[in-house]
Amino acid sequence: MNHRFGFRVHQGVALPIVLIMLVVLAFAGLLAARRSGGLQEVSTNARVRLAAEFSAQSALRECEAIVIDVVDNDGAVHGELQKRFGTAVLTGPDDLTALWRDQDNWADGSTFRIRLTPSNTEVSNDTTRLPHAHCLIEPMQYERYLITAQGMSAGARFDANGQLEGGSEIWLQSVISPTVPVQSSEGGMQ
């Protein structure tokens, strides 16, 4: 035994243990950073999807209001927006002749597409402002109307074929019958 001043000398055991612990701690830190980045990405994707869904829901409600405003109790359509309504009477939302199925009807300059103003116009930064939402209104059998709304998130990008490249896009549909009276919030019938 090698004793100097009453202490026992160890042959370099502490250094390898400390190095192993540093490697383990560095690995744990790397995993934590990576997990944090993944959670942030999930959060961002959820926020982008919710923005597109909000846009589509707003467009759907606006177009439902348009139908209620321009269709009278006898089912006749009045006003300028009458030109934007589809002309073929659909049998149902899944009708193969529906306008919403044709990508050309969603393009700029389409006869039937109704362009709606984004709901978050108070946002001043163009990169965070929602793009214009769109809808199509098509007559159906039994004095009903099919409304298809397309909402997009900020930064939604499409390729030359109309396929989504970035951002988020949400499609919603509803069937509305404007001649059926509904009870208003004040208790009367509309």
N, C-alpha and C positions, 0 to 999 in steps of 0.2 A: 504494500500500500504506500502510495505516495502522499505524504502529509506535509503540508506547509502551513504553518501558523494554525494548525488544528483543523483545517478544512480539508475535505476530501476533494480531489480534483476529478471532474468528470471529463470524459473524452469527447466533447462536442455534441452532446445529445440535444441541447436546447435549440441550437440553430436549425436543425432539420425539422423539429417540431414546430417552431415558429414559422418557417417557410411553408410547411404543409397547411397550417392554420391560415396564413395569408392567402394561399391559393383557394382554399375553401371559402373564405370570406369574399374574395374577389368574384368567385363563381356565383355565390349567393347574391351579391350586389348586381351582377350582370343579369341574372334571372329576374330580379325585382325590377330592374330598369326595363327589361324586355316586356315583362307582364304589364307594367304601367303604360308603355307605348301601345300595347295591344288593346288595353281597356280604353285608352283615349281614342283609338281608331274606331272601336265599337260605338263609343259615345258620339263621335262625329257622324258616323254612318246613320245612327238612329236619328240624330238631329236633322240631317239632310232629308231622310225619308219622311219625317214628320212635317217638314216644310213643304214638300211636294204634296203630301196628303192634305194639308191645310189648304193649299192652293186649289187642289181638285175639289175638295168639299165646298169651298167658297164658290167656285165656278158652277158646280152642280146646283147650289142653292140659288145663285143669280139666274141661271137658265130656267129653273123651275118657276121663279118669280116672273120671268119674261113670258112663259107660257100662260101663267095665271092672268097676267096683265093683258095679253093680246088675243086671247081666246074668249069669246063671249059665251053666254049661257046656252046658246043654240049650237055651239061648236064651230062657229065661223071665226077665222083668223083675220085680225085687222092690224093695220099699222105697217111701218117700214120693214120691220123684222120678218114679216110674212115671207119676203123674198128669200130669207135665209133658211126657212124651214124646208126639210126634205119634201119631195113631191110624191114619192111612192108610199103607199100605205102598207106598213109592215104587219106581218102576222104575229110577231113576237120579237124580243130582243136578240134572239139567235138567228133571225131571218138572214139568209145568205145574201140578200140584196141590200142589206142595211148599209147606209153611207159610212158609218163609223168603221167598217171593216176595210175600206179603201184608204190607203195611206195618202193618196192625192187629195182627199177631202180635208186633211189636216195641214196641208201645205199653205204657205202664204199665197194669198190671191184666190183661195178656194171660194166658190160661190156660197157654200153652206156653212162654213166655219164661222162661229161667232167668237170674236176676240174680246176678252174681258180684261179690265185693268187690274193689276196686282193689288192685293189687299194691304200690303205693307209699304205704301208709297212714302211714308214718313222716314223710311230708312234712306239716308243720303248717299251711302256708298253703293255704287253700281254693282260691285262684285257680290254684295249680300242681298240685293233686291231680287225678289222673286220675278221670274219672267212672266209674261202674259199667259194666263190660263185660257183654254179654249173649250168650246162645247159645240155639239151638233144636236139639233132638235129634229126628230123625225116622227111623223104621224103614224099611229098604229090603229088597228081595228078597235071598234067600240069607243071612239072618242078619247083615246089615250095617246100619250106622247112618250116616246123614248128619248131620254136625255143622256148623252154620253159626254163626260167631262174629262179633260186631260190637264193635269197639274204637274208642274215641274219645280224642282228646287233651284236655288241660285247655282249657277255654274253648270246647268244641264247642257250637254253638248251632243250633237247628233252628227253621224257621218253622212256621206252623200246618198246613202240608201235609206236614211231616216232611222237608222239604228242608234240607240243610246250609247254614247262613248264615255260619258262622265256625268256625275250628278245623279239625280233620281227623277223618275217619271211615274206618276200614279194615274190610273184610269178608273173612273167610277161611273156607274149607270143608275138611273132611276126611271121608273114608269110613273107618269102622273096623269091624272084625269081631272082637268080643270073645271069640268062641269059638275063635279060632285061637290056639294057644299061642305065646308069644314067650319068648325067652331073656332072663332077668333079668341085671342087672349082676353078680350073684354066681355066674352060670353055670347056675343051675337054670331050669326051665320054669315059666312063670306061666300 
